């Protein structure tokens, strides 16, 4: 069974407002998965609901605890793109014996033209084929935690080195 841990971010429709947690998400990851008829068994657990620019190492420790405490070996984390790389690096350095994929979207999950549905489905499929480690899955590409950066000028993720 796949464990999906939600943290907020654009994929859930959270826009920059302030450092405090948002009171509930604007789009449910559960509803996205139901709409596209995902047949893989999964459970969803909310870690927190924040714009990712406000995610701290204390928040990352919460993610770490949730990951370590479960028997699930396949973990998907929905995350805002602004600090997604930092969270991937944090988790990657822990060398956990699990497959962990972080996913988000560049367009609010509440918008009709959002990339949230595609990215979420792509990440779920990739999660089931990857070996243990920490990855970012965005817009049809997979990146390992220690070879990825967000190119804000081009609004995409890319490898640091080939």
OpenMM code with the backbone's topology and positions (N, CA, C; nanometers):
from openmm import Vec3, app, unit

residues = "UNK UNK UNK UNK UNK UNK UNK UNK UNK UNK UNK UNK UNK UNK UNK UNK UNK UNK UNK UNK UNK UNK UNK UNK UNK UNK UNK UNK UNK UNK UNK UNK UNK UNK UNK UNK UNK UNK UNK UNK UNK UNK UNK UNK UNK UNK UNK UNK UNK UNK UNK UNK UNK UNK UNK UNK UNK UNK UNK UNK UNK UNK UNK UNK UNK UNK UNK UNK UNK UNK UNK UNK UNK UNK UNK UNK UNK UNK UNK UNK UNK UNK UNK UNK UNK UNK UNK UNK UNK UNK UNK UNK UNK UNK UNK UNK UNK UNK UNK UNK UNK UNK UNK UNK UNK UNK UNK UNK UNK UNK UNK UNK UNK UNK UNK UNK UNK UNK UNK UNK UNK UNK UNK UNK UNK UNK UNK UNK UNK UNK UNK UNK UNK UNK UNK UNK UNK UNK UNK UNK UNK UNK UNK UNK UNK UNK UNK UNK UNK UNK UNK UNK UNK UNK UNK UNK UNK UNK UNK UNK UNK UNK".split()
positions = [
    Vec3(0.0839, -0.1185, 0.0000),
    Vec3(0.0000, 0.0000, 0.0000),
    Vec3(0.0883, 0.1248, 0.0000),
    Vec3(0.0474, 0.2241, -0.0738),
    Vec3(0.1200, 0.3501, -0.0825),
    Vec3(0.0688, 0.4449, 0.0254),
    Vec3(0.1634, 0.5076, 0.0953),
    Vec3(0.1285, 0.6127, 0.1901),
    Vec3(0.1514, 0.7461, 0.1209),
    Vec3(0.0476, 0.8291, 0.1177),
    Vec3(0.0573, 0.9638, 0.0618),
    Vec3(0.0531, 1.0612, 0.1786),
    Vec3(0.1595, 1.1389, 0.1926),
    Vec3(0.1664, 1.2390, 0.2989),
    Vec3(0.1508, 1.3758, 0.2337),
    Vec3(0.0531, 1.4532, 0.2804),
    Vec3(0.0286, 1.5853, 0.2231),
    Vec3(0.0894, 1.6935, 0.3118),
    Vec3(0.1426, 1.7975, 0.2467),
    Vec3(0.2045, 1.9082, 0.3196),
    Vec3(0.1502, 2.0442, 0.2774),
    Vec3(0.0620, 2.0471, 0.1788),
    Vec3(0.0099, 2.1741, 0.1286),
    Vec3(0.0697, 2.2061, -0.0065),
    Vec3(0.0967, 2.3324, -0.0304),
    Vec3(0.1591, 2.3752, -0.1553),
    Vec3(0.0587, 2.4011, -0.2656),
    Vec3(0.1116, 2.4394, -0.3791),
    Vec3(0.0297, 2.4755, -0.4950),
    Vec3(-0.0572, 2.3598, -0.5412),
    Vec3(-0.0073, 2.2364, -0.5291),
    Vec3(-0.0839, 2.1197, -0.5736),
    Vec3(-0.2177, 2.1105, -0.5005),
    Vec3(-0.2207, 2.1616, -0.3770),
    Vec3(-0.3449, 2.1614, -0.2999),
    Vec3(-0.4163, 2.2962, -0.3048),
    Vec3(-0.3674, 2.3865, -0.3887),
    Vec3(-0.4341, 2.5154, -0.4057),
    Vec3(-0.3951, 2.6193, -0.3032),
    Vec3(-0.2836, 2.5989, -0.2332),
    Vec3(-0.2421, 2.6943, -0.1307),
    Vec3(-0.1535, 2.8004, -0.1935),
    Vec3(-0.1964, 2.9254, -0.1782),
    Vec3(-0.1190, 3.0382, -0.2289),
    Vec3(-0.0457, 3.1037, -0.1128),
    Vec3(0.0585, 3.1787, -0.1459),
    Vec3(0.1366, 3.2505, -0.0455),
    Vec3(0.0457, 3.3432, 0.0336),
    Vec3(0.0467, 3.3256, 0.1657),
    Vec3(-0.0294, 3.4179, 0.2488),
    Vec3(0.0534, 3.4583, 0.3702),
    Vec3(0.0848, 3.3625, 0.4542),
    Vec3(0.1706, 3.3903, 0.5692),
    Vec3(0.2276, 3.2593, 0.6202),
    Vec3(0.3033, 3.2661, 0.7285),
    Vec3(0.3721, 3.1475, 0.7777),
    Vec3(0.2804, 3.0480, 0.8472),
    Vec3(0.1628, 3.0912, 0.8888),
    Vec3(0.0768, 3.0014, 0.9646),
    Vec3(0.0165, 2.8939, 0.8752),
    Vec3(-0.0270, 2.7872, 0.9399),
    Vec3(-0.0909, 2.6796, 0.8633),
    Vec3(-0.2216, 2.7292, 0.8072),
    Vec3(-0.2529, 2.6826, 0.6901),
    Vec3(-0.3804, 2.7165, 0.6288),
    Vec3(-0.4888, 2.6304, 0.6911),
    Vec3(-0.6042, 2.6845, 0.7048),
    Vec3(-0.7171, 2.6111, 0.7629),
    Vec3(-0.7820, 2.5245, 0.6569),
    Vec3(-0.7305, 2.4073, 0.6369),
    Vec3(-0.7875, 2.3162, 0.5383),
    Vec3(-0.7373, 2.3465, 0.3986),
    Vec3(-0.7368, 2.2444, 0.3150),
    Vec3(-0.6871, 2.2615, 0.1795),
    Vec3(-0.8017, 2.2962, 0.0863),
    Vec3(-0.7670, 2.3574, -0.0243),
    Vec3(-0.8675, 2.4001, -0.1202),
    Vec3(-0.9020, 2.2908, -0.2196),
    Vec3(-0.8119, 2.1983, -0.2424),
    Vec3(-0.8402, 2.0842, -0.3280),
    Vec3(-0.7872, 1.9616, -0.2555),
    Vec3(-0.8623, 1.8574, -0.2591),
    Vec3(-0.8260, 1.7360, -0.1878),
    Vec3(-0.7512, 1.6406, -0.2793),
    Vec3(-0.6379, 1.5918, -0.2318),
    Vec3(-0.5632, 1.4911, -0.3062),
    Vec3(-0.6526, 1.3683, -0.3249),
    Vec3(-0.7313, 1.3375, -0.2245),
    Vec3(-0.8264, 1.2254, -0.2320),
    Vec3(-0.9220, 1.2436, -0.3500),
    Vec3(-0.9751, 1.3648, -0.3676),
    Vec3(-1.0708, 1.3872, -0.4773),
    Vec3(-1.0029, 1.3760, -0.6135),
    Vec3(-0.8782, 1.4216, -0.6243),
    Vec3(-0.8049, 1.4066, -0.7508),
    Vec3(-0.7898, 1.2589, -0.7842),
    Vec3(-0.7495, 1.1799, -0.6860),
    Vec3(-0.7277, 1.0370, -0.7095),
    Vec3(-0.8585, 0.9648, -0.7430),
    Vec3(-0.9673, 1.0030, -0.6789),
    Vec3(-1.0968, 0.9420, -0.7096),
    Vec3(-1.1422, 0.9788, -0.8501),
    Vec3(-1.1188, 1.1035, -0.8908),
    Vec3(-1.1605, 1.1488, -1.0235),
    Vec3(-1.0899, 1.0755, -1.1361),
    Vec3(-0.9658, 1.0321, -1.1128),
    Vec3(-0.8916, 0.9628, -1.2179),
    Vec3(-0.8929, 0.8114, -1.1977),
    Vec3(-0.9698, 0.7653, -1.0995),
    Vec3(-0.9949, 0.6229, -1.0779),
    Vec3(-0.8670, 0.5411, -1.0531),
    Vec3(-0.7825, 0.5893, -0.9636),
    Vec3(-0.6611, 0.5157, -0.9256),
    Vec3(-0.7016, 0.3847, -0.8601),
    Vec3(-0.6479, 0.2738, -0.9094),
    Vec3(-0.6852, 0.1432, -0.8536),
    Vec3(-0.5854, 0.0920, -0.7497),
    Vec3(-0.4669, 0.1502, -0.7431),
    Vec3(-0.3671, 0.1110, -0.6444),
    Vec3(-0.4173, 0.1485, -0.5046),
    Vec3(-0.3964, 0.0594, -0.4075),
    Vec3(-0.4369, 0.0914, -0.2703),
    Vec3(-0.3455, 0.1977, -0.2127),
    Vec3(-0.4055, 0.2929, -0.1438),
    Vec3(-0.3288, 0.4004, -0.0820),
    Vec3(-0.4014, 0.4505, 0.0414),
    Vec3(-0.3265, 0.5172, 0.1269),
    Vec3(-0.3853, 0.5893, 0.2394),
    Vec3(-0.3230, 0.7275, 0.2406),
    Vec3(-0.3990, 0.8250, 0.2859),
    Vec3(-0.3523, 0.9631, 0.2872),
    Vec3(-0.3432, 1.0108, 0.4312),
    Vec3(-0.2310, 1.0752, 0.4609),
    Vec3(-0.2111, 1.1318, 0.5933),
    Vec3(-0.1597, 1.2743, 0.5771),
    Vec3(-0.2205, 1.3672, 0.6471),
    Vec3(-0.1784, 1.5071, 0.6410),
    Vec3(-0.0675, 1.5298, 0.7433),
    Vec3(0.0447, 1.5849, 0.6979),
    Vec3(0.1521, 1.6229, 0.7893),
    Vec3(0.1281, 1.7656, 0.8376),
    Vec3(0.1024, 1.8543, 0.7433),
    Vec3(0.0712, 1.9937, 0.7702),
    Vec3(0.0201, 2.0538, 0.6401),
    Vec3(-0.0203, 2.1793, 0.6426),
    Vec3(-0.0761, 2.2433, 0.5241),
    Vec3(-0.0174, 2.3835, 0.5122),
    Vec3(0.0959, 2.3922, 0.4396),
    Vec3(0.1684, 2.5182, 0.4319),
    Vec3(0.2110, 2.5504, 0.2892),
    Vec3(0.2259, 2.6779, 0.2632),
    Vec3(0.2985, 2.7235, 0.1456),
    Vec3(0.4421, 2.6774, 0.1694),
    Vec3(0.5050, 2.6166, 0.0713),
    Vec3(0.6338, 2.5528, 0.0969),
    Vec3(0.7454, 2.6497, 0.1337),
    Vec3(0.7310, 2.7767, 0.1013),
    Vec3(0.8369, 2.8712, 0.1399),
    Vec3(0.8463, 2.8838, 0.2919),
    Vec3(0.7442, 2.8361, 0.3637),
    Vec3(0.7444, 2.8433, 0.5094),
    Vec3(0.7723, 2.7088, 0.5762),
    Vec3(0.8064, 2.6067, 0.4971),
    Vec3(0.8397, 2.4768, 0.5546),
    Vec3(0.9801, 2.4853, 0.6140),
    Vec3(0.9900, 2.4451, 0.7401),
    Vec3(1.1163, 2.4533, 0.8145),
    Vec3(1.1733, 2.3132, 0.8370),
    Vec3(1.2922, 2.3080, 0.8922),
    Vec3(1.3489, 2.1776, 0.9270),
    Vec3(1.2679, 2.1084, 1.0367),
    Vec3(1.2004, 2.1849, 1.1203),
    Vec3(1.1096, 2.1240, 1.2186),
    Vec3(0.9961, 2.0513, 1.1467),
    Vec3(0.9440, 2.1115, 1.0412),
    Vec3(0.8402, 2.0466, 0.9608),
    Vec3(0.8970, 1.9214, 0.8927),
    Vec3(1.0183, 1.9313, 0.8449),
    Vec3(1.0818, 1.8156, 0.7803),
    Vec3(1.1027, 1.7020, 0.8801),
    Vec3(1.1275, 1.7361, 1.0052),
    Vec3(1.1391, 1.6330, 1.1097),
    Vec3(1.0049, 1.5617, 1.1289),
    Vec3(0.8960, 1.6354, 1.1164),
    Vec3(0.7621, 1.5743, 1.1238),
    Vec3(0.7472, 1.4725, 1.0111),
    Vec3(0.7880, 1.5111, 0.8897),
    Vec3(0.7831, 1.4179, 0.7763),
    Vec3(0.8691, 1.2952, 0.8048),
    Vec3(0.9900, 1.3176, 0.8533),
    Vec3(1.0812, 1.2083, 0.8852),
    Vec3(1.0170, 1.1112, 0.9841),
    Vec3(0.9578, 1.1641, 1.0896),
    Vec3(0.8932, 1.0792, 1.1901),
    Vec3(0.7797, 0.9977, 1.1293),
    Vec3(0.6983, 1.0607, 1.0466),
    Vec3(0.5867, 0.9892, 0.9839),
    Vec3(0.6386, 0.8768, 0.8941),
    Vec3(0.7459, 0.9037, 0.8204),
    Vec3(0.8023, 0.8034, 0.7301),
    Vec3(0.8619, 0.6865, 0.8074),
    Vec3(0.9352, 0.7164, 0.9120),
    Vec3(1.0025, 0.6127, 0.9906),
    Vec3(0.9020, 0.5265, 1.0671),
    Vec3(0.7936, 0.5863, 1.1125),
    Vec3(0.6973, 0.5160, 1.1973),
    Vec3(0.6068, 0.4180, 1.1234),
    Vec3(0.6007, 0.4255, 0.9913),
    Vec3(0.5090, 0.3381, 0.9174),
    Vec3(0.5836, 0.2218, 0.8536),
    Vec3(0.5104, 0.1153, 0.8288),
    Vec3(0.5678, -0.0012, 0.7617),
    Vec3(0.5697, 0.0141, 0.6103),
    Vec3(0.4964, 0.1115, 0.5584),
    Vec3(0.4900, 0.1328, 0.4132),
    Vec3(0.6298, 0.1577, 0.3577),
    Vec3(0.6611, 0.0938, 0.2467),
    Vec3(0.7912, 0.1172, 0.1839),
    Vec3(0.7794, 0.2130, 0.0649),
    Vec3(0.6564, 0.2407, 0.0218),
    Vec3(0.6318, 0.3346, -0.0886),
    Vec3(0.5618, 0.4579, -0.0330),
    Vec3(0.6295, 0.5730, -0.0429),
    Vec3(0.5773, 0.6959, 0.0167),
    Vec3(0.5773, 0.8071, -0.0870),
    Vec3(0.4622, 0.8694, -0.1035),
    Vec3(0.4472, 0.9843, -0.1919),
    Vec3(0.4205, 1.1057, -0.1039),
    Vec3(0.4948, 1.2134, -0.1279),
    Vec3(0.4762, 1.3360, -0.0505),
    Vec3(0.4344, 1.4469, -0.1457),
    Vec3(0.3157, 1.5044, -0.1222),
    Vec3(0.2753, 1.6207, -0.2000),
    Vec3(0.3365, 1.7424, -0.1320),
    Vec3(0.3947, 1.8319, -0.2126),
    Vec3(0.4792, 1.9377, -0.1566),
    Vec3(0.4799, 2.0563, -0.2517),
    Vec3(0.4890, 2.1747, -0.1986),
    Vec3(0.5063, 2.2929, -0.2814),
    Vec3(0.6417, 2.2903, -0.3502),
    Vec3(0.6497, 2.3522, -0.4675),
    Vec3(0.7721, 2.3418, -0.5475),
    Vec3(0.8847, 2.4341, -0.5004),
    Vec3(0.8529, 2.5372, -0.4252),
    Vec3(0.9551, 2.6362, -0.3902),
    Vec3(1.0671, 2.5744, -0.3057),
    Vec3(1.0322, 2.4903, -0.2087),
    Vec3(1.1355, 2.4279, -0.1242),
    Vec3(1.1358, 2.2753, -0.1361),
    Vec3(1.0797, 2.2247, -0.2442),
    Vec3(1.0755, 2.0798, -0.2655),
    Vec3(1.2161, 2.0186, -0.2672),
    Vec3(1.3101, 2.0851, -0.3328),
    Vec3(1.4468, 2.0330, -0.3402),
    Vec3(1.5079, 2.0248, -0.2006),
    Vec3(1.4876, 2.1263, -0.1179),
    Vec3(1.5426, 2.1261, 0.0175),
    Vec3(1.4884, 2.0079, 0.0986),
    Vec3(1.3603, 1.9802, 0.0844),
    Vec3(1.3014, 1.8669, 0.1558),
    Vec3(1.3550, 1.7350, 0.1016),
    Vec3(1.3715, 1.7248, -0.0299),
    Vec3(1.4279, 1.6028, -0.0891),
    Vec3(1.5701, 1.5796, -0.0383),
    Vec3(1.6500, 1.6839, -0.0305),
    Vec3(1.7870, 1.6717, 0.0204),
    Vec3(1.7858, 1.6283, 0.1667),
    Vec3(1.7005, 1.6912, 0.2457),
    Vec3(1.6891, 1.6568, 0.3881),
    Vec3(1.6583, 1.5074, 0.4039),
    Vec3(1.5580, 1.4595, 0.3310),
    Vec3(1.5189, 1.3186, 0.3414),
    Vec3(1.6225, 1.2262, 0.2785),
    Vec3(1.6833, 1.2681, 0.1686),
    Vec3(1.7834, 1.1863, 0.1009),
    Vec3(1.9036, 1.1576, 0.1885),
    Vec3(1.9454, 1.2555, 0.2656),
    Vec3(2.0613, 1.2392, 0.3534),
    Vec3(2.0351, 1.1413, 0.4669),
    Vec3(1.9093, 1.1075, 0.4918),
    Vec3(1.8754, 1.0138, 0.5988),
    Vec3(1.8971, 0.8679, 0.5575),
    Vec3(1.9090, 0.8424, 0.4282),
    Vec3(1.9304, 0.7076, 0.3745),
    Vec3(1.8279, 0.6083, 0.4295),
    Vec3(1.7014, 0.6453, 0.4189),
    Vec3(1.5925, 0.5583, 0.4649),
    Vec3(1.5756, 0.4424, 0.3680),
    Vec3(1.5364, 0.3294, 0.4176),
    Vec3(1.5209, 0.2086, 0.3357),
    Vec3(1.3797, 0.2035, 0.2773),
    Vec3(1.3448, 0.3093, 0.2041),
    Vec3(1.2112, 0.3220, 0.1459),
    Vec3(1.2233, 0.3956, 0.0133),
    Vec3(1.1183, 0.3882, -0.0664),
    Vec3(1.1115, 0.4663, -0.1889),
    Vec3(1.0201, 0.5847, -0.1610),
    Vec3(1.0760, 0.7050, -0.1763),
    Vec3(1.0041, 0.8277, -0.1428),
    Vec3(1.0061, 0.9188, -0.2652),
    Vec3(0.8879, 0.9621, -0.3081),
    Vec3(0.8769, 1.0526, -0.4226),
    Vec3(0.8022, 1.1777, -0.3776),
    Vec3(0.8611, 1.2933, -0.4054),
    Vec3(0.7957, 1.4212, -0.3806),
    Vec3(0.7359, 1.4706, -0.5111),
    Vec3(0.6166, 1.5284, -0.5023),
    Vec3(0.5467, 1.5771, -0.6205),
    Vec3(0.4709, 1.7045, -0.5852),
    Vec3(0.4568, 1.7902, -0.6818),
    Vec3(0.3822, 1.9140, -0.6633),
    Vec3(0.3266, 1.9598, -0.7967),
    Vec3(0.2943, 2.0885, -0.8044),
    Vec3(0.2476, 2.1443, -0.9309),
    Vec3(0.2890, 2.2904, -0.9400),
    Vec3(0.3001, 2.3378, -1.0620),
    Vec3(0.3347, 2.4781, -1.0851),
    Vec3(0.2096, 2.5654, -1.0935),
    Vec3(0.0973, 2.5028, -1.1245),
    Vec3(-0.0299, 2.5752, -1.1374),
    Vec3(-0.1220, 2.5262, -1.0272),
    Vec3(-0.1875, 2.6180, -0.9584),
    Vec3(-0.2762, 2.5832, -0.8468),
    Vec3(-0.3655, 2.4642, -0.8804),
    Vec3(-0.3745, 2.3702, -0.7884),
    Vec3(-0.4575, 2.2523, -0.8071),
    Vec3(-0.6046, 2.2843, -0.8241),
    Vec3(-0.6438, 2.4053, -0.7907),
    Vec3(-0.7827, 2.4480, -0.8060),
    Vec3(-0.8132, 2.5017, -0.9456),
    Vec3(-0.7101, 2.5234, -1.0271),
    Vec3(-0.7288, 2.5776, -1.1621),
    Vec3(-0.7565, 2.4663, -1.2630),
    Vec3(-0.8377, 2.4957, -1.3645),
    Vec3(-0.8717, 2.3962, -1.4666),
    Vec3(-0.7494, 2.3462, -1.5429),
    Vec3(-0.6533, 2.4338, -1.5685),
    Vec3(-0.5366, 2.3958, -1.6467),
    Vec3(-0.4184, 2.3510, -1.5595),
    Vec3(-0.4455, 2.3123, -1.4357),
    Vec3(-0.3399, 2.2726, -1.3431),
    Vec3(-0.2683, 2.1462, -1.3904),
    Vec3(-0.1403, 2.1404, -1.3605),
    Vec3(-0.0621, 2.0202, -1.3865),
    Vec3(-0.0686, 1.9225, -1.2695),
    Vec3(-0.1482, 1.9518, -1.1689),
    Vec3(-0.1560, 1.8705, -1.0474),
    Vec3(-0.1985, 1.7265, -1.0758),
    Vec3(-0.3040, 1.7072, -1.1536),
    Vec3(-0.3546, 1.5722, -1.1798),
    Vec3(-0.2513, 1.4886, -1.2544),
    Vec3(-0.1925, 1.5443, -1.3592),
    Vec3(-0.0904, 1.4711, -1.4343),
    Vec3(0.0279, 1.4373, -1.3448),
    Vec3(0.0789, 1.5367, -1.2718),
    Vec3(0.1962, 1.5133, -1.1880),
    Vec3(0.1705, 1.4081, -1.0814),
    Vec3(0.0531, 1.4128, -1.0211),
    Vec3(0.0190, 1.3159, -0.9165),
    Vec3(0.0124, 1.1746, -0.9743),
    Vec3(-0.0539, 1.1575, -1.0877),
    Vec3(-0.0614, 1.0256, -1.1513),
    Vec3(0.0745, 0.9758, -1.1956),
    Vec3(0.1542, 1.0650, -1.2539),
    Vec3(0.2892, 1.0288, -1.2971),
    Vec3(0.3733, 0.9851, -1.1778),
    Vec3(0.3665, 1.0600, -1.0700),
    Vec3(0.4458, 1.0284, -0.9505),
    Vec3(0.4042, 0.8952, -0.8897),
    Vec3(0.2743, 0.8668, -0.8867),
    Vec3(0.2269, 0.7381, -0.8335),
    Vec3(0.2786, 0.6218, -0.9175),
    Vec3(0.2775, 0.6364, -1.0474),
    Vec3(0.3292, 0.5318, -1.1352),
    Vec3(0.4790, 0.5141, -1.1171),
    Vec3(0.5519, 0.6251, -1.1122),
    Vec3(0.6970, 0.6196, -1.0958),
    Vec3(0.7344, 0.5566, -0.9624),
    Vec3(0.6636, 0.5923, -0.8581),
    Vec3(0.6907, 0.5405, -0.7238),
    Vec3(0.6964, 0.3884, -0.7226),
    Vec3(0.6109, 0.3265, -0.8007),
    Vec3(0.6005, 0.1803, -0.8011),
    Vec3(0.7098, 0.1124, -0.8827),
    Vec3(0.7913, 0.1896, -0.9544),
    Vec3(0.8961, 0.1302, -1.0381),
    Vec3(1.0374, 0.1655, -0.9920),
    Vec3(1.0502, 0.2628, -0.9041),
    Vec3(1.1818, 0.3102, -0.8606),
    Vec3(1.2384, 0.2246, -0.7480),
    Vec3(1.3703, 0.2219, -0.7374),
    Vec3(1.4352, 0.1536, -0.6254),
    Vec3(1.4339, 0.2471, -0.5042),
    Vec3(1.4739, 0.1954, -0.3893),
    Vec3(1.4758, 0.2766, -0.2680),
    Vec3(1.5586, 0.4020, -0.2889),
    Vec3(1.5115, 0.5112, -0.2327),
    Vec3(1.5785, 0.6399, -0.2443),
    Vec3(1.4759, 0.7511, -0.2410),
    Vec3(1.5227, 0.8727, -0.2584),
    Vec3(1.4351, 0.9898, -0.2570),
    Vec3(1.4415, 1.0570, -0.3944),
    Vec3(1.3247, 1.0861, -0.4487),
    Vec3(1.3128, 1.1396, -0.5837),
    Vec3(1.2132, 1.2551, -0.5869),
    Vec3(1.2245, 1.3359, -0.6918),
    Vec3(1.1240, 1.4356, -0.7254),
    Vec3(1.0668, 1.3941, -0.8609),
    Vec3(0.9346, 1.3918, -0.8717),
    Vec3(0.8668, 1.3598, -0.9983),
    Vec3(0.7836, 1.4818, -1.0379),
    Vec3(0.8240, 1.5450, -1.1471),
    Vec3(0.7538, 1.6645, -1.1927),
    Vec3(0.7471, 1.6680, -1.3445),
    Vec3(0.6286, 1.6906, -1.3961),
    Vec3(0.6053, 1.7144, -1.5383),
    Vec3(0.6699, 1.6112, -1.6295),
    Vec3(0.6552, 1.4839, -1.5909),
    Vec3(0.7016, 1.3739, -1.6745),
    Vec3(0.8472, 1.3369, -1.6579),
    Vec3(0.9163, 1.3933, -1.5595),
    Vec3(1.0569, 1.3608, -1.5358),
    Vec3(1.0791, 1.3211, -1.3906),
    Vec3(1.1785, 1.2328, -1.3727),
    Vec3(1.2171, 1.1873, -1.2390),
    Vec3(1.3574, 1.2399, -1.2105),
    Vec3(1.3767, 1.2912, -1.0906),
    Vec3(1.5066, 1.3425, -1.0483),
    Vec3(1.5445, 1.2801, -0.9146),
    Vec3(1.6710, 1.2390, -0.9009),
    Vec3(1.7209, 1.1881, -0.7734),
    Vec3(1.7531, 1.3083, -0.6840),
    Vec3(1.7392, 1.2897, -0.5547),
    Vec3(1.7475, 1.3985, -0.4567),
    Vec3(1.8762, 1.4797, -0.4625),
    Vec3(1.9880, 1.4188, -0.5005),
    Vec3(2.1155, 1.4905, -0.4967),
    Vec3(2.1609, 1.5380, -0.6356),
    Vec3(2.0680, 1.5388, -0.7313),
    Vec3(2.1008, 1.5866, -0.8654),
    Vec3(1.9807, 1.6592, -0.9269),
    Vec3(1.9301, 1.7568, -0.8538),
    Vec3(1.8130, 1.8302, -0.9009),
    Vec3(1.8159, 1.9733, -0.8472),
    Vec3(1.7640, 2.0633, -0.9285),
    Vec3(1.7434, 2.2009, -0.8848),
    Vec3(1.6173, 2.2527, -0.9527),
    Vec3(1.5607, 2.3550, -0.8928),
    Vec3(1.4466, 2.4205, -0.9555),
    Vec3(1.5001, 2.5416, -1.0306),
    Vec3(1.4735, 2.5469, -1.1589),
    Vec3(1.5111, 2.6590, -1.2417),
    Vec3(1.3922, 2.7554, -1.2401),
    Vec3(1.4012, 2.8577, -1.1581),
    Vec3(1.2876, 2.9496, -1.1436),
    Vec3(1.2667, 3.0350, -1.2690),
    Vec3(1.3730, 3.0616, -1.3432),
    Vec3(1.3593, 3.1401, -1.4663),
    Vec3(1.2758, 3.0653, -1.5708),
    Vec3(1.2944, 2.9327, -1.5788),
    Vec3(1.2211, 2.8516, -1.6760),
    Vec3(1.1028, 2.7788, -1.6116),
    Vec3(1.0863, 2.7951, -1.4799),
    Vec3(0.9774, 2.7337, -1.4040),
    Vec3(0.9706, 2.5825, -1.4278),
    Vec3(1.0845, 2.5167, -1.4035),
    Vec3(1.0902, 2.3719, -1.4175),
    Vec3(1.2039, 2.3169, -1.3333),
    Vec3(1.1994, 2.1875, -1.3115),
    Vec3(1.3080, 2.1185, -1.2428),
    Vec3(1.4028, 2.0635, -1.3482),
    Vec3(1.5311, 2.0542, -1.3113),
    Vec3(1.6305, 2.0032, -1.4029),
    Vec3(1.7452, 1.9402, -1.3257),
    Vec3(1.8212, 1.8571, -1.3949),
    Vec3(1.9395, 1.7970, -1.3343),
    Vec3(2.0450, 1.9041, -1.3129),
    Vec3(2.1227, 1.8876, -1.2073),
    Vec3(2.2350, 1.9775, -1.1828),
    Vec3(2.3487, 1.9413, -1.2773),
    Vec3(2.3723, 1.8120, -1.2918),
    Vec3(2.4783, 1.7628, -1.3804),
    Vec3(2.4254, 1.6432, -1.4577),
    Vec3(2.4787, 1.6195, -1.5758),
    Vec3(2.4362, 1.5059, -1.6564),
    Vec3(2.5181, 1.3893, -1.6260),
] * unit.nanometer
topology = app.Topology()
chain = topology.addChain("A")
for resn in residues:
    res = topology.addResidue(resn, chain)
    for name in ("N", "CA", "C"):
        topology.addAtom(name, app.Element.getBySymbol(name[0]), res)
